[in-house]
Amino acid sequence: MLEAKPEIPTYSLPGPQGARVVAIEDAIDTTGTKTAPIVVKHAKGLMLEDVDGNVFLDFTSGMVTATGHCHPQVVNAIAQQAQQWIFINSPDFYSPLQAEVVQRLAKLVPGLEARRVFMCNSGTEANEAAIKATRWNKPARKRLIGFLGAFHGRTMGSNALTASKVAQRARFTPNLPDVHHLPYATCYRCPYKMTYPNCDIWCARILEELYFKQLIPPDEVSAIFVEPILGEGGYIVPPPEFVKIIRDIAQRYGIAYVDDEVQAGMGKTGKMLAIEHHGVTANCTSLGKALGSGVAVAAQVLDADLDFGAHGAHSNTFGGNGIALAAVKATLDVIEEQRLVERAAELGEYFIGRLRELQGRHDAIGDVRGKGLMLAVDFVTSRATREPDTAFRDRVLARCFRHGLMLLPCGFSAIRFTPALVVDRAQIDHAIAVLDTSIREA
Ligand SMILES: Cc1ncc(COP(=O)(O)O)c(C=O)c1O
């Protein structure tokens, strides 16, 4: 029943049943980030059916449900675990399930043998744990460094590092103090108006050459937070040297390097973790989103010497609950058994090739970028000026929704494609056809 049809359907959104639900949620939910009035009844693989019987191809949820909606192995694992135990106060007691999961997560992250893992419930909580662990271990270092365009979460600590849109910060000041931001390596629209590689990666070197001399005493910095590929900020892939240089500076100044893999991790980029594309390792790694195939779960994987040194310094309630652990275990199994990382690399090549074909036909597409199945197209008013065309992007998105293709925006003028890693070529072809039509209509 749930199949992407070869013809391109058009839906009225919301339908009559959906409209009732939208009215209730809009009246009661706090204002958040709702993007389209799609009212879900059920979802399987990459397909989703709404309460009015409309069927959508979902190229948004792979960010979280990388194994596809309701993967049978994950569903089964959750159901079985629910019969055994759901909650045992995992931060206080022990279980073979948590022992296995933390062992596997410690091994999954490249780097030192000696690792500690903190199980938690969301990406922001994983990043808060990194802020607190590095502060606990480097108490004289009160400053943090992040990047413009980055998204690390919305609680008051991680929100101080988030700098992707002004709306995420407006009226919330003061956040955590002494958090400094540098422009991220954004070659398509270089903030320094330079050109790669003649720029000599100034966006990374400026940290040591100017900031550490004029603004930030490096021995006061506990951690630097880096997304290996910018997610919410626009699916921006930095040039190969960028992460290496920042990593090297962090190491030389005793600053913990925090790799935020919440969006880019778990196979989406064609490597299990996106930092593997850069050939470096991190001191702290934040995992979330796709870790539990849609179940709320996240983890902070730390070098053992960054562990909290005192009983009770940091903990939580729901970290390591039975459902989350079972979901993580099953997700890791599915990713391994079905070789989804390799699949993301292979299908990503095909997908980006098809997006580039589309770029050849539509001048409005200025840039096509990404790695594996974490891809984006960026819309411009002119290819010469590369000026972002937010209004056009929004019209394309609206047309895609009407034609049954679910997509999300990112950055100021890009659309991101983050299908589940179980996507197939026919689904990619269908998405390309819908996008093509939608761009012509917009
Ligand atoms: C890179 C990155 N870090 C952290 C977060 C925050 O995760 P959560 O919404 O689970 O708190 C996000 C969410 O989009 C993210 O993309």
The ligand as an SDF file (V2000), in Angstrom:
LIG
                    3D

 16 16  0  0  0  0  0  0  0  0999 V2000
   24.4460   18.8080   14.9520 C   0  0  0  0  0  0  0  0  0  0  0  0
   23.3610   18.8260   15.9700 C   0  0  0  0  0  0  0  0  0  0  0  0
   23.6720   18.8220   17.2740 N   0  0  0  0  0  0  0  0  0  0  0  0
   22.7350   18.8290   18.2370 C   0  0  0  0  0  0  0  0  0  0  0  0
   21.3990   18.8500   17.9090 C   0  0  0  0  0  0  0  0  0  0  0  0
   20.3690   18.8630   19.0020 C   0  0  0  0  0  0  0  0  0  0  0  0
   19.7440   17.6300   19.0650 O   0  0  0  0  0  0  0  0  0  0  0  0
   18.3420   17.4700   19.8530 P   0  0  0  0  0  0  0  0  0  0  0  0
   17.3220   18.2140   19.0410 O   0  0  0  0  0  0  0  0  0  0  0  0
   18.1290   15.9810   19.8940 O   0  0  0  0  0  0  0  0  0  0  0  0
   18.5380   18.0530   21.1910 O   0  0  0  0  0  0  0  0  0  0  0  0
   21.0140   18.8380   16.5650 C   0  0  0  0  0  0  0  0  0  0  0  0
   19.5820   18.8740   16.1810 C   0  0  0  0  0  0  0  0  0  0  0  0
   19.2050   19.2030   15.0850 O   0  0  0  0  0  0  0  0  0  0  0  0
   22.0200   18.8370   15.5660 C   0  0  0  0  0  0  0  0  0  0  0  0
   21.7030   18.8520   14.2720 O   0  0  0  0  0  0  0  0  0  0  0  0
  1  2  1  0
  2  3  1  0
  2 15  2  0
  3  4  2  0
  4  5  1  0
  5  6  1  0
  5 12  2  0
  6  7  1  0
  7  8  1  0
  8  9  2  0
  8 10  1  0
  8 11  1  0
 12 13  1  0
 12 15  1  0
 13 14  2  0
 15 16  1  0
M  END
$$$$
